[in-house]
Amino acid sequence: MQTRKLTIALGALIAGVAFGPAALAWNSSNTSSTKAQEMNQQVQEMDSNHDGQISKSEYENYWKQQFQTADTNNDGKLSKQEAKAASDKLNGDLRVSQASFDRMWRSADTNSDGALSQNEDLAYHDKMFRQADNNNDGRLSKAEMRSAVQHRDESLASL
């Protein structure tokens, strides 16, 4: 199932993990056509009303679903290992470094219990969404998604 292939990027989660906006709309000149197709598929999955933009509710619904997929032991939270595996799978060749992942993890795990609840994950992704939503209209346009991808490393470092 394609959705299973697009599991959280704790930046997606955390990645989304690099994730969220970073994975949303990659310019095919920056990566392989296969990766561009995968990312376009992810955008299409997020854009449930097919209007070419990602609303905040579409974004949240997508990441809720990805959280469920990444929670492989079904305990309602993500371990660091589950999040890292999901991030690596989502990002493929564009994986974030361990140092970046650890920084994102510390930012997302707000209660420092070594696991991410769905609320912590959604709060983390909310930060990513707000950072990418340059005009503060509650929607991510293609231009905003492209900008988020191009400035992924800077964005992740500031979360």
C-alpha positions in Angstrom: 0.0 0.0 0.0 1.5 3.4 -1.0 0.4 5.0 2.2 2.5 2.5 4.2 5.5 3.5 2.0 5.1 7.1 3.0 5.3 6.7 6.7 6.2 9.5 9.0 9.2 11.5 8.7 9.4 12.8 12.2 9.9 15.7 9.8 8.2 13.8 9.0 7.2 13.0 12.2 10.2 14.2 13.0 10.9 14.8 9.4 8.5 14.5 8.3 10.7 13.8 9.8 12.3 16.2 7.6 9.4 15.8 6.6 6.2 17.6 6.6 6.7 20.4 4.2 10.1 19.1 3.3 8.6 16.0 1.9 5.7 17.8 0.3 6.9 19.1 -3.0 10.3 18.3 -4.2 11.5 19.8 -7.5 12.4 16.9 -9.8 15.7 18.6 -10.8 16.8 18.2 -7.2 16.2 14.5 -7.0 15.5 11.4 -9.0 12.2 11.2 -10.9 11.2 8.3 -8.7 11.6 10.3 -5.6 9.8 13.3 -7.2 6.9 11.0 -8.1 6.8 9.6 -4.5 6.7 13.1 -3.1 4.1 14.2 -5.6 2.1 11.2 -4.4 2.4 12.3 -0.9 1.2 15.8 -1.8 -1.8 14.2 -3.5 -2.5 12.1 -0.5 -2.5 15.2 1.8 -4.5 17.3 -0.6 -7.8 15.4 0.0 -10.0 18.0 -1.7 -7.6 18.2 -4.7 -7.4 22.0 -4.8 -3.6 22.1 -5.2 -3.0 23.4 -1.7 -2.6 21.7 1.7 -4.9 23.1 4.4 -4.0 22.8 8.0 -6.7 20.2 8.5 -5.5 18.1 5.6 -2.0 18.3 6.9 -3.0 17.2 10.4 -5.2 14.4 9.1 -2.3 13.1 7.0 0.1 13.1 9.9 -2.4 11.4 12.2 -2.6 8.6 9.7 1.2 8.5 9.3 1.5 8.3 13.1 -0.7 5.2 13.1 1.4 3.6 10.4 4.7 4.4 12.2 3.4 3.0 15.5 4.4 -0.5 14.6 3.7 -2.0 18.1 0.4 -0.2 18.4 1.0 1.2 21.8 -0.2 4.7 20.9 3.2 6.3 21.0 6.3 6.3 18.9 9.6 5.2 20.3 12.7 6.9 18.9 13.5 3.7 16.9 10.0 3.7 15.3 10.3 7.4 14.5 13.8 6.9 13.0 12.7 3.9 10.9 9.7 5.9 9.6 11.9 8.9 8.9 14.5 6.9 7.0 11.8 5.1 5.0 10.1 8.3 4.0 13.2 10.3 3.2 15.1 7.5 1.4 18.3 9.0 -0.1 17.5 12.4 1.5 17.8 11.1 5.1 18.6 13.5 7.8 21.8 13.1 9.8 21.6 11.4 13.2 22.5 14.8 14.8 19.6 16.5 13.0 17.2 13.7 13.9 18.3 13.8 17.6 17.8 17.6 17.6 14.3 17.2 16.1 13.5 14.4 18.6 14.4 16.6 21.5 12.2 19.3 20.1 9.2 17.0 19.5 9.5 15.0 22.8 8.3 17.9 24.9 7.8 15.9 28.1 11.2 14.1 27.7 9.8 10.7 28.3 11.6 9.0 25.4 8.4 8.6 23.3 6.2 10.7 21.2 2.5 10.8 21.8 0.2 11.7 18.9 -0.3 15.1 20.6 3.4 15.8 20.7 3.8 14.7 17.1 0.9 16.9 16.0 2.4 19.9 17.9 5.7 19.3 16.2 4.1 19.2 12.8 2.1 22.2 13.6 5.4 24.1 14.1 6.6 22.9 10.7 3.3 23.9 9.1 3.4 27.4 10.6 7.0 27.8 9.5 6.2 26.9 5.9 3.0 28.9 5.7 4.8 32.2 4.8 1.6 34.2 4.2 -0.2 32.8 7.3 -3.3 31.9 5.4 -3.6 28.4 6.9 -2.8 26.7 3.6 0.5 25.6 2.0 0.7 26.6 -1.6 3.0 24.9 -4.1 5.4 27.8 -3.8 5.5 27.6 0.0 6.0 23.8 -0.2 8.9 24.3 -2.7 10.5 26.9 -0.4 10.2 24.6 2.6 11.9 21.9 0.7 14.7 24.1 -0.5 15.3 25.4 3.0 14.7 22.1 4.8 18.0 22.0 6.7 17.6 25.6 8.0 14.0 25.0 8.9 14.7 21.8 10.8 17.6 23.4 12.7 15.2 26.1 14.0 12.5 23.8 15.3 
